Amino acid sequence: MKWIRVDDEMPETEETVLIYMPEAETEPIWPGYLNDSGSCWLLADGMPAGRVTHWMHFPFPPKE
């Protein structure tokens, strides 16, 4: 897994990924996505996210 800078690459719109928000007061890493126009980051519950600087795809689940 690798963090990707938003200045370098963006995920597909509406694809849920892990986002990093360095100014978050408590937990800086949350699941989130870009809205359908790609202009705004939202948390997985649809609430606006803070400033996002990095993102990464979710890891694959464990193999049984």
BELNOR-V988057 format. One record per backbone hydrogen bond with DSSP energy under -1.0 kcal/mol. CO is the residue of the C=O (numbers start at 1). NH is the residue of the N-H. If there is no record, write none. Layout:
co->(CO:CO)
nh->(NH:NH)
This chain:
co->(4:5:5:12:17:18:19:20:20:21:28:30:31:32:33:34:35:40:41:42:43:47:53:54:55:56)
nh->(55:8:9:15:32:56:30:53:54:24:21:19:44:17:42:14:38:35:49:33:46:43:6:20:4:18)
